[in-house]
Amino acid sequence: MAAISRRSVMCAISPWVTLATADDLDGVQDNTKSYDVTGAQRIIVNSRIATDGGAGIDVFCVSHDGGANWTPDSTTGLLMSADDSTGTLLVAGALNAAGTEALVAGGASTYKFGPYEGPTSVRILRKTSDFSAGAITWTTGAPEVLMTAVGLKNTAPVALA
């Protein structure tokens, strides 16, 4: 089949990158899974169950200083299915509740964040002591958390470290 001829690209969407690895109970404490998303219109996050897990909370965090300080995104996170103007914000950027994985159709949950003004980096925190962000280390199993940036470019976002 011949390729479809496209006149223009309306909005670039990046390839998926990994914010948190499946079954990594406490995540990473450096910036190797932190990404610069400056200029993105939206960040789409997908949390996928690897194995059934025990208690744990993944928190989507942002940094506006190149990854030195991180805070939970409590102002823009919504379920993907939520209306942008009336949807209920995720509490303190938490992607799931303690003791429950993201159990939506097919064992996956999808969220949207942003847009952000100025320089912005994003990451997932899942270690209880990380920056007092509300994250809780998983006791068993942990979902894989993926991210794609919308409106940035069609190449993968760059990790900070």
Stockholm file with secondary structure:
# STOCKHOLM 1.0

chainA/1-161         MAAISRRSVMCAISPWVTLATADDLDGVQDNTKSYDVTGAQRIIVNSRIATDGGAGIDVFCVSHDGGANWTPDSTTGLLMSADDSTGTLLVAGALNAAGTEALVAGGASTYKFGPYEGPTSVRILRKTSDFSAGAITWTTGAPEVLMTAVGLKNTAPVALA
#=GR chainA/1-161 SS CCCCCCSCCSSCBCCCEEEECTTCTTCCSSSTTCEECTTCSEEEEEEECSSCCCSCBCEEEEESSTTSSCEECCSSCEETTSCTTTCCCCGGGBSSCTTCCCCSGGGEEEEEECCCCSSCEEEEECSTTSTTCSCBCCSSCCCEEEEEEESSCSSCCCBCC
#=GC SS_cons         CCCCCCSCCSSCBCCCEEEECTTCTTCCSSSTTCEECTTCSEEEEEEECSSCCCSCBCEEEEESSTTSSCEECCSSCEETTSCTTTCCCCGGGBSSCTTCCCCSGGGEEEEEECCCCSSCEEEEECSTTSTTCSCBCCSSCCCEEEEEEESSCSSCCCBCC
//
